[in-house]
Amino acid sequence: MVRLVLLLCALALAAAEERCLPSVTTVSGSHAPVTVCSGALIFADDFDVFDLERWQHENTLAGGGNWEFQWYSNNRTNSFTHSGLLFLRPSLTSDQYGQGFLTSARLNIEGGAPADRCTNPQWWGCERTGTPTNILNPIKSARIRTVDSFRFRYGRVEVRAKMPAGDWLWPAIWLMPSHNVYGTWPASGEIDLVESRGNRNMFSNGVHIGVQEAGSTLHYGPYPELNGWERAHWVRRNTNGYHSQFHRYQLEWTPDFIRFSIDDVELGRVTPGAGGFWQHGGFNSNPNILNPWRFGSKMAPFDEKEVEQRELKYRDFLNSKSTLVIIQKHYQALITTQPHYNKHDNVYRME
Ligand SMILES: *[C@@H]1O[C@H](CO)[C@@H](O)[C@H](O)[C@H]1NC(C)=O
């Protein structure tokens, strides 16, 4: 079925050959299209098969630098496709190895085959020893990315997804920079299409911040302690919960603005002025910090290629009162090009 989708795209391109209008979108990677026409589909996955040539699994205990307690691996218990849906589903490490394993084992996840290499050694990500006070990662889960197969800059992204419910769950669909052109995180930016906590009952000042909240965020700044995300973070509430229905999480990423929407309703946007994201983040007030984006465009760091990444992560500050719920998470991804921008009429055209 994936082959069929590619074929349809190729036919559409052939028919429209004479009117292949240029696009500001650029792509790279083993599965990127050769020609990028304005408005064309450049990446799609209907998950009729789980194509691991496109989706690389992360293999690490690192916990994202937040001491999240998942162990990401490539295992069809935790990530699989069925009936055109991608499922990311956690399981208990103790179900596989027993309870004693968590507090006493030495775990080394480095494998010999290319596909089994540990993908992130940071924060004891490849080898850990469990103790009664510092247990091994108790949850197995999955995080997949298109790092080698597909990278793009500017375009529209739409992911149809159903969020999981259950304490500790914190699913995310992100775009991460592929080459860190402006330096390591967060200097090269991070586009969080959607994050939503799985808790059915989690309140902050009377506001439900669990399944009833979904948010989109940009991370950007010269170094980790200086990150302007609070000026580029939006949430929307849904009293039915984002776990009960599929929703379409959307991004429009252009040389002039970044806009997030859910189900075609705008959630938030940043249209930086001449001072770019340096000014948007308020970093210009300190003349002693060197702006890593000073030679980039006003969209810097969001003017370099990013890769698609989906994950299901856990974080230990979340409410632990109820038991872990097995979740099903469904995705459909579509990425189209950003149409050519006509500076004169100030309008983006799908052509
Ligand atoms: C995959 O996960 C299941 C469930 O935890 C486990 O039983 C199985 O042994 C795992 N496979 C590998 C190769 O670790």
The ligand as a Gaussian input file, in Angstrom:
#p B3LYP/6-31G(d) Opt

LIG

0 1
 C        9.852000      -7.859000      23.177000
 O        8.996000      -7.497000      24.248000
 C        8.289000      -8.586000      24.842000
 C        7.384000      -8.014000      25.918000
 O        8.110000      -7.352000      26.906000
 C        9.255000      -9.618000      25.384000
 O        8.557000     -10.731000      25.880000
 C       10.227000     -10.042000      24.300000
 O       11.206000     -10.920000      24.835000
 C       10.906000      -8.828000      23.691000
 N       11.818000      -9.240000      22.631000
 C       13.111000      -9.018000      22.726000
 C       13.933000      -9.514000      21.561000
 O       13.621000      -8.468000      23.675000

